[in-house]
Every structure is written in structure tokens, then in C-alpha cells.
Amino acid sequence: MRIRIVSGLAAIAALATAPAGAEPAPLAIFKDWSVFVHETGTDRICFAAAEASDKSPKTVNHGDIFFLVATWKSGAATNQPSLRVGYNLQEAPAPTIRIGSEKWDMYVSANEAFIESASAEQSLIAAMRRGADMKISATSSRGTATSYVVSLSGISAALDRAAQACK
């Protein structure tokens, strides 16, 4: 799982943090989610992205907080969720996602977090399609406990459009 993630993350990260003048235009916007397409030399990456609507604690600089769901045209990954934050994450305790009463643990790679298995990824995606919002908890490398809320309004249409763009 971790190997397939690496191939396109740099491209997605660059899009998510591009300077204001260089921001790519979204392919489509569905309520709180936007769809983007990035062409690499050998593949096309289509992803839905949303920014956290709430960040806690309010007294710290979180930087940009994005939740992404990426699909590679080559099939290297389909509906692969990830969290990207503006600081380095601490590995333990693991970042968690909650939608309703369901919970998923993530693993950390610097300032990003991922779901460990493809089956857990698909379980999360199904819950995202059913849910209203997603609550994410993480700890910074400095030990600050953080939490985020990401709206799921528009996620189903955004995922469908991203999948269509990477057919």
C-alpha cells in the first residue's frame, strides 16, 4: 500500500500548496469539494479535495489543511484518501478519522497521513459518501493535539467526477 502512494503524492502535494498565482483551476466544484487533474509524465492523477472547515485549537497556526481522495488513471490507486497538513505530524498517537460512530486510524509520512489498507480505504470512502462531515484528530511533531472538521457536502459528485476524468 505505501509503495503505490508515493508515485503521485509529490504532484498532488504541489497542487495543494501551489503559490496563489500558480494554483490550478479546478475541473469542477461540488459544494465543499473541488476536483483537479494532474498530468505526470506517465500517468494522470484525478483527485477531489476539500479544506478543513474548522481547525482546533484556534491559538495555533495550522497552515493549510486538506483532505484529498486521489485516483490514478493507470490503476495504481483508486479513491485513495489522505490528509495533508501544514506541519509535521507525530506518528503516535496515530491520526484518526471519525464519521458518525465509525473510526479509521491513519499512518504518518511527514505532513501527510494515509489509511493503511485498501479495504479500510474503501470503507472510509463509503462512509464519506453517506456522512455529513468528517472529524480528524492528529498530533503535531511538537506534541500539540489538533482536530479538524471536513464537510462531506458534495463528496459523492466530486468522487464520481474524478473517476470519470481518470477513465
Secondary structure as UniProt FT lines:
FT   HELIX           2..16
FT   HELIX           20..22
FT   STRAND          28..30
FT   TURN            31..32
FT   STRAND          33..39
FT   STRAND          44..51
FT   STRAND          54..56
FT   TURN            58..59
FT   STRAND          66..72
FT   TURN            73..74
FT   STRAND          80..84
FT   STRAND          96..99
FT   TURN            100..101
FT   STRAND          102..109
FT   TURN            110..111
FT   STRAND          112..115
FT   HELIX           118..130
FT   STRAND          133..140
FT   TURN            141..142
FT   STRAND          145..151
FT   TURN            153..154
FT   HELIX           155..165
//
